[in-house]
Amino acid sequence: MANPQKENGHTDIANEVLEQLYSIPLSGSEFRVILFIFRKTWGWKKKEDSISLSQIVTKTKLSRKQACEVVNKLVAKRLLFKNKKYINSYSFNKDYDQWVVTERTLGGYCRPKELPKGKQIVTETKPKVVTETKHTKEKKETYTKERTPSQIAEEFFRSDRQINLFAEKLSEKKKLHFDFCKNEILKFRNYWTELSRTGKKQRWEMEKTFEVDRRLQTWFSNVRHYNYNVINYQSEPIKYIGISEEQRLKNLEKLKEMRENLFFIKKE
């Protein structure tokens, strides 16, 4: 059975301060913090004390976010004074004429507390900034740039729409036919979506980093290195990636000369 005694320790609070406190609209969390400040300052015969946020959290049983919000509200209402140091120090403002609060009435209407003549408190009012959110192409581009490479890779391997988008980009950049680019990207996806031995992860998921753009560039550079032929339906029937058009014509002329020389050698 609890049996608190005044002789074991008490906090001297003026009745005038208590009357003003229970006459203003404060939340339960705000009262908890104020009582804790009373205990840490006036309870130890001090006007100000260094109090960390973790102390307020442990003693008032509030979350860290709630405690931070309540302290900021009480400082804004000028019930508490905050002195910023390595560890912030707090003190209670017993001059209730400086409090910026509203008074309750019987009808539920709240009116601002009237200040005595000669005293005026100026509070800064920040204008509200209204931002319009429009779904534009620029916003989509910035969103794709902010995504991580793993998110881009996951979307690439999960949706077929990404294959068409990458095929269009590569066909414009490499000046190749769209169907060829799409077929190569499908081969690329089939290669990297092979399941592991356990069957839980795909091959690209086992890599430490995976950037789709760079991997595709390496893939197409290997295609160019091995000199695969590409069917270009728009201009010519066959176009070689590894050599230019002029070099291809020169090679054809050399082959003709070699064949003619071989023909004459056989006759002799």
MONOR-V436787 format. One record per residue. N is the residue number from 1. RES is the residue in one small letter. PSI is psi as a letter, one per 20 degrees, with the letter a starting at -180 (* if undefined). OMEGA is omega in radians with two decimals (NA if undefined). D_LAST is the distance of its C-alpha to the last C-alpha in Angstrom with 1 decimal. Layout:
n=N res=RES psi=PSI omega=OMEGA d_last=D_LAST
n=N res=RES psi=PSI omega=OMEGA d_last=D_LAST
This chain:
n=1 res=m psi=p omega=-3.14 d_last=127.3
n=2 res=a psi=p omega=-3.12 d_last=126.4
n=3 res=n psi=m omega=-3.12 d_last=129.3
n=4 res=p psi=q omega=3.14 d_last=128.3
n=5 res=q psi=q omega=3.13 d_last=131.0
n=6 res=k psi=h omega=-3.12 d_last=131.3
n=7 res=e psi=h omega=3.14 d_last=132.2
n=8 res=n psi=i omega=3.14 d_last=128.8
n=9 res=g psi=p omega=-3.14 d_last=127.2
n=10 res=h psi=r omega=3.13 d_last=127.2
n=11 res=t psi=p omega=-3.14 d_last=125.7
n=12 res=d psi=o omega=3.10 d_last=128.0
n=13 res=i psi=p omega=-3.13 d_last=127.0
n=14 res=a psi=q omega=3.13 d_last=129.2
n=15 res=n psi=h omega=-3.14 d_last=130.6
n=16 res=e psi=h omega=3.11 d_last=129.6
n=17 res=v psi=g omega=3.12 d_last=126.0
n=18 res=l psi=g omega=3.13 d_last=126.1
n=19 res=e psi=h omega=3.12 d_last=127.7
n=20 res=q psi=h omega=-3.11 d_last=125.0
n=21 res=l psi=g omega=-3.12 d_last=122.2
n=22 res=y psi=j omega=3.10 d_last=123.4
n=23 res=s psi=i omega=-3.14 d_last=124.0
n=24 res=i psi=q omega=-3.12 d_last=120.4
n=25 res=p psi=o omega=3.05 d_last=117.5
n=26 res=l psi=q omega=3.12 d_last=115.4
n=27 res=s psi=r omega=3.12 d_last=113.0
n=28 res=g psi=h omega=3.12 d_last=113.6
n=29 res=s psi=h omega=3.11 d_last=110.7
n=30 res=e psi=h omega=3.09 d_last=112.2
n=31 res=f psi=h omega=3.13 d_last=115.5
n=32 res=r psi=g omega=-3.11 d_last=113.9
n=33 res=v psi=g omega=3.13 d_last=112.3
n=34 res=i psi=g omega=3.12 d_last=115.5
n=35 res=l psi=h omega=3.10 d_last=117.6
n=36 res=f psi=h omega=3.10 d_last=115.1
n=37 res=i psi=g omega=3.06 d_last=115.3
n=38 res=f psi=g omega=-3.07 d_last=119.1
n=39 res=r psi=h omega=-3.08 d_last=118.9
n=40 res=k psi=h omega=-3.10 d_last=116.6
n=41 res=t psi=f omega=-3.09 d_last=118.6
n=42 res=w psi=h omega=3.09 d_last=122.2
n=43 res=g psi=h omega=3.10 d_last=122.4
n=44 res=w psi=k omega=3.11 d_last=121.8
n=45 res=k psi=k omega=3.13 d_last=124.0
n=46 res=k psi=q omega=3.08 d_last=121.0
n=47 res=k psi=h omega=-3.06 d_last=120.1
n=48 res=e psi=q omega=3.14 d_last=116.3
n=49 res=d psi=q omega=3.10 d_last=114.0
n=50 res=s psi=o omega=-3.07 d_last=110.3
n=51 res=i psi=p omega=3.09 d_last=108.9
n=52 res=s psi=r omega=3.14 d_last=105.3
n=53 res=l psi=h omega=3.13 d_last=103.7
n=54 res=s psi=h omega=3.08 d_last=103.2
n=55 res=q psi=g omega=3.12 d_last=107.0
n=56 res=i psi=h omega=-3.12 d_last=107.7
n=57 res=v psi=g omega=-3.08 d_last=105.2
n=58 res=t psi=h omega=-3.06 d_last=106.7
n=59 res=k psi=h omega=-3.10 d_last=110.4
n=60 res=t psi=i omega=-3.14 d_last=110.2
n=61 res=k psi=k omega=3.07 d_last=107.7
n=62 res=l psi=q omega=3.04 d_last=105.5
n=63 res=s psi=r omega=-3.11 d_last=101.8
n=64 res=r psi=h omega=3.13 d_last=100.2
n=65 res=k psi=g omega=3.13 d_last=99.1
n=66 res=q psi=g omega=-3.14 d_last=102.6
n=67 res=a psi=g omega=3.13 d_last=104.4
n=68 res=c psi=g omega=3.13 d_last=102.2
n=69 res=e psi=g omega=-3.11 d_last=102.9
n=70 res=v psi=g omega=3.13 d_last=106.7
n=71 res=v psi=g omega=3.13 d_last=107.1
n=72 res=n psi=h omega=3.10 d_last=105.3
n=73 res=k psi=g omega=-3.13 d_last=107.6
n=74 res=l psi=h omega=3.07 d_last=110.7
n=75 res=v psi=h omega=3.11 d_last=109.7
n=76 res=a psi=h omega=3.10 d_last=109.0
n=77 res=k psi=i omega=3.10 d_last=112.4
n=78 res=r psi=k omega=2.97 d_last=113.9
n=79 res=l psi=h omega=3.09 d_last=115.6
n=80 res=l psi=q omega=2.99 d_last=113.6
n=81 res=f psi=p omega=-3.11 d_last=112.7
n=82 res=k psi=p omega=3.11 d_last=109.4
n=83 res=n psi=o omega=-3.04 d_last=108.8
n=84 res=k psi=p omega=3.07 d_last=105.1
n=85 res=k psi=a omega=3.03 d_last=104.6
n=86 res=y psi=g omega=2.93 d_last=102.4
n=87 res=i psi=p omega=-3.05 d_last=104.5
n=88 res=n psi=p omega=3.07 d_last=106.0
n=89 res=s psi=q omega=-3.07 d_last=109.8
n=90 res=y psi=q omega=3.03 d_last=111.9
n=91 res=s psi=q omega=-3.14 d_last=115.5
n=92 res=f psi=p omega=3.13 d_last=117.5
n=93 res=n psi=o omega=-3.11 d_last=118.8
n=94 res=k psi=i omega=3.07 d_last=122.4
n=95 res=d psi=n omega=-3.03 d_last=123.0
n=96 res=y psi=i omega=3.04 d_last=122.6
n=97 res=d psi=h omega=3.14 d_last=123.1
n=98 res=q psi=i omega=-3.13 d_last=119.5
n=99 res=w psi=p omega=3.11 d_last=118.0
n=100 res=v psi=n omega=-3.09 d_last=115.6
n=101 res=v psi=r omega=3.08 d_last=116.4
n=102 res=t psi=q omega=3.14 d_last=117.8
n=103 res=e psi=q omega=3.11 d_last=121.1
n=104 res=r psi=q omega=3.06 d_last=121.7
n=105 res=t psi=r omega=-3.08 d_last=124.4
n=106 res=l psi=h omega=-3.11 d_last=126.0
n=107 res=g psi=j omega=-3.13 d_last=124.0
n=108 res=g psi=i omega=-3.14 d_last=120.7
n=109 res=y psi=p omega=3.13 d_last=120.1
n=110 res=c psi=p omega=3.09 d_last=118.8
n=111 res=r psi=q omega=-3.14 d_last=119.9
n=112 res=p psi=q omega=3.14 d_last=118.9
n=113 res=k psi=p omega=-3.10 d_last=121.4
n=114 res=e psi=p omega=3.11 d_last=123.7
n=115 res=l psi=q omega=3.08 d_last=123.6
n=116 res=p psi=q omega=-3.10 d_last=126.8
n=117 res=k psi=q omega=3.14 d_last=127.4
n=118 res=g psi=i omega=3.13 d_last=125.9
n=119 res=k psi=p omega=-3.12 d_last=123.0
n=120 res=q psi=p omega=3.13 d_last=119.7
n=121 res=i psi=p omega=-3.13 d_last=116.4
n=122 res=v psi=p omega=3.10 d_last=113.2
n=123 res=t psi=p omega=-3.14 d_last=110.2
n=124 res=e psi=p omega=3.10 d_last=106.7
n=125 res=t psi=o omega=3.14 d_last=105.2
n=126 res=k psi=p omega=3.13 d_last=101.4
n=127 res=p psi=q omega=3.12 d_last=100.0
n=128 res=k psi=p omega=3.13 d_last=98.0
n=129 res=v psi=o omega=-3.12 d_last=94.4
n=130 res=v psi=p omega=3.14 d_last=93.1
n=131 res=t psi=p omega=3.12 d_last=89.4
n=132 res=e psi=p omega=3.11 d_last=87.7
n=133 res=t psi=o omega=3.12 d_last=84.9
n=134 res=k psi=p omega=3.13 d_last=82.3
n=135 res=h psi=n omega=-3.13 d_last=79.1
n=136 res=t psi=r omega=3.13 d_last=76.5
n=137 res=k psi=h omega=-3.14 d_last=72.8
n=138 res=e psi=g omega=-3.13 d_last=73.6
n=139 res=k psi=h omega=3.11 d_last=75.8
n=140 res=k psi=h omega=-3.14 d_last=73.2
n=141 res=e psi=g omega=3.12 d_last=70.6
n=142 res=t psi=h omega=3.13 d_last=73.1
n=143 res=y psi=g omega=3.12 d_last=73.9
n=144 res=t psi=h omega=3.13 d_last=70.3
n=145 res=k psi=h omega=-3.10 d_last=70.0
n=146 res=e psi=i omega=-3.12 d_last=73.0
n=147 res=r psi=q omega=3.13 d_last=71.7
n=148 res=t psi=q omega=3.12 d_last=70.5
n=149 res=p psi=h omega=3.14 d_last=66.9
n=150 res=s psi=h omega=3.10 d_last=68.1
n=151 res=q psi=g omega=3.11 d_last=69.8
n=152 res=i psi=g omega=3.14 d_last=66.7
n=153 res=a psi=g omega=3.13 d_last=64.6
n=154 res=e psi=g omega=3.11 d_last=67.2
n=155 res=e psi=h omega=-3.14 d_last=67.3
n=156 res=f psi=g omega=-3.08 d_last=63.5
n=157 res=f psi=i omega=-3.10 d_last=63.1
n=158 res=r psi=h omega=-3.04 d_last=66.1
n=159 res=s psi=q omega=3.09 d_last=65.5
n=160 res=d psi=i omega=-3.12 d_last=62.6
n=161 res=r psi=h omega=3.13 d_last=63.7
n=162 res=q psi=h omega=3.13 d_last=62.5
n=163 res=i psi=g omega=3.12 d_last=59.0
n=164 res=n psi=h omega=3.13 d_last=58.8
n=165 res=l psi=g omega=3.11 d_last=60.3
n=166 res=f psi=h omega=3.12 d_last=57.9
n=167 res=a psi=g omega=3.09 d_last=55.0
n=168 res=e psi=g omega=3.13 d_last=56.1
n=169 res=k psi=g omega=-3.11 d_last=56.5
n=170 res=l psi=h omega=3.12 d_last=53.0
n=171 res=s psi=h omega=3.08 d_last=51.3
n=172 res=e psi=g omega=-3.08 d_last=53.0
n=173 res=k psi=g omega=-3.08 d_last=52.4
n=174 res=k psi=i omega=-3.11 d_last=48.7
n=175 res=k psi=l omega=3.12 d_last=47.9
n=176 res=l psi=r omega=-3.13 d_last=46.8
n=177 res=h psi=q omega=-3.08 d_last=47.7
n=178 res=f psi=g omega=-3.10 d_last=51.1
n=179 res=d psi=h omega=3.11 d_last=50.0
n=180 res=f psi=g omega=3.13 d_last=47.4
n=181 res=c psi=g omega=-3.12 d_last=50.0
n=182 res=k psi=g omega=3.13 d_last=52.6
n=183 res=n psi=g omega=3.13 d_last=50.3
n=184 res=e psi=h omega=3.12 d_last=49.5
n=185 res=i psi=h omega=3.06 d_last=53.2
n=186 res=l psi=h omega=3.06 d_last=54.0
n=187 res=k psi=g omega=3.11 d_last=51.6
n=188 res=f psi=g omega=-3.14 d_last=53.3
n=189 res=r psi=g omega=3.11 d_last=56.7
n=190 res=n psi=h omega=3.13 d_last=55.7
n=191 res=y psi=g omega=-3.03 d_last=54.5
n=192 res=w psi=i omega=3.10 d_last=57.7
n=193 res=t psi=j omega=3.09 d_last=60.2
n=194 res=e psi=p omega=-3.10 d_last=59.4
n=195 res=l psi=q omega=3.11 d_last=62.7
n=196 res=s psi=a omega=-3.13 d_last=63.6
n=197 res=r psi=h omega=3.13 d_last=64.6
n=198 res=t psi=i omega=3.14 d_last=68.2
n=199 res=g psi=j omega=-3.12 d_last=67.2
n=200 res=k psi=h omega=-3.09 d_last=69.6
n=201 res=k psi=q omega=3.03 d_last=67.2
n=202 res=q psi=r omega=-3.03 d_last=63.8
n=203 res=r psi=g omega=-3.11 d_last=61.1
n=204 res=w psi=h omega=3.14 d_last=61.7
n=205 res=e psi=i omega=3.13 d_last=65.5
n=206 res=m psi=i omega=3.07 d_last=64.8
n=207 res=e psi=q omega=3.12 d_last=63.3
n=208 res=k psi=g omega=3.07 d_last=65.6
n=209 res=t psi=q omega=-3.12 d_last=64.5
n=210 res=f psi=o omega=3.05 d_last=62.4
n=211 res=e psi=o omega=-3.02 d_last=61.6
n=212 res=v psi=g omega=-3.09 d_last=59.7
n=213 res=d psi=g omega=-3.11 d_last=58.2
n=214 res=r psi=h omega=3.12 d_last=56.7
n=215 res=r psi=h omega=3.11 d_last=55.4
n=216 res=l psi=h omega=3.10 d_last=53.7
n=217 res=q psi=g omega=3.09 d_last=52.1
n=218 res=t psi=g omega=3.14 d_last=50.7
n=219 res=w psi=g omega=-3.11 d_last=49.5
n=220 res=f psi=h omega=3.07 d_last=47.6
n=221 res=s psi=h omega=3.05 d_last=46.2
n=222 res=n psi=h omega=3.07 d_last=44.8
n=223 res=v psi=g omega=3.11 d_last=43.3
n=224 res=r psi=h omega=-3.12 d_last=41.6
n=225 res=h psi=g omega=-3.14 d_last=40.5
n=226 res=y psi=i omega=2.98 d_last=38.7
n=227 res=n psi=l omega=3.03 d_last=37.1
n=228 res=y psi=q omega=3.11 d_last=38.3
n=229 res=n psi=q omega=-3.09 d_last=37.6
n=230 res=v psi=p omega=3.10 d_last=40.6
n=231 res=i psi=o omega=3.13 d_last=41.1
n=232 res=n psi=o omega=-3.03 d_last=42.7
n=233 res=y psi=i omega=-3.05 d_last=44.3
n=234 res=q psi=g omega=-3.03 d_last=45.6
n=235 res=s psi=f omega=-3.05 d_last=42.5
n=236 res=e psi=q omega=-3.13 d_last=39.1
n=237 res=p psi=h omega=-3.11 d_last=38.0
n=238 res=i psi=p omega=3.10 d_last=36.5
n=239 res=k psi=p omega=-3.11 d_last=37.5
n=240 res=y psi=p omega=-3.10 d_last=36.5
n=241 res=i psi=h omega=-2.99 d_last=39.4
n=242 res=g psi=h omega=-3.08 d_last=37.7
n=243 res=i psi=q omega=3.12 d_last=35.7
n=244 res=s psi=r omega=-3.12 d_last=36.8
n=245 res=e psi=h omega=3.13 d_last=35.4
n=246 res=e psi=g omega=3.13 d_last=33.7
n=247 res=q psi=h omega=3.12 d_last=31.9
n=248 res=r psi=g omega=3.12 d_last=30.9
n=249 res=l psi=h omega=3.10 d_last=29.3
n=250 res=k psi=g omega=3.12 d_last=27.4
n=251 res=n psi=h omega=3.10 d_last=26.1
n=252 res=l psi=g omega=3.10 d_last=24.9
n=253 res=e psi=g omega=3.11 d_last=23.0
n=254 res=k psi=h omega=3.11 d_last=21.4
n=255 res=l psi=h omega=3.10 d_last=20.3
n=256 res=k psi=g omega=3.13 d_last=18.8
n=257 res=e psi=g omega=3.13 d_last=16.8
n=258 res=m psi=h omega=3.12 d_last=15.7
n=259 res=r psi=g omega=3.12 d_last=14.6
n=260 res=e psi=g omega=3.12 d_last=12.7
n=261 res=n psi=g omega=3.11 d_last=10.9
n=262 res=l psi=h omega=3.14 d_last=10.2
n=263 res=f psi=g omega=-3.14 d_last=9.0
n=264 res=f psi=h omega=3.13 d_last=6.4
n=265 res=i psi=h omega=3.12 d_last=5.3
n=266 res=k psi=h omega=3.13 d_last=5.5
n=267 res=k psi=g omega=3.13 d_last=3.8
n=268 res=e psi=* omega=NA d_last=0.0
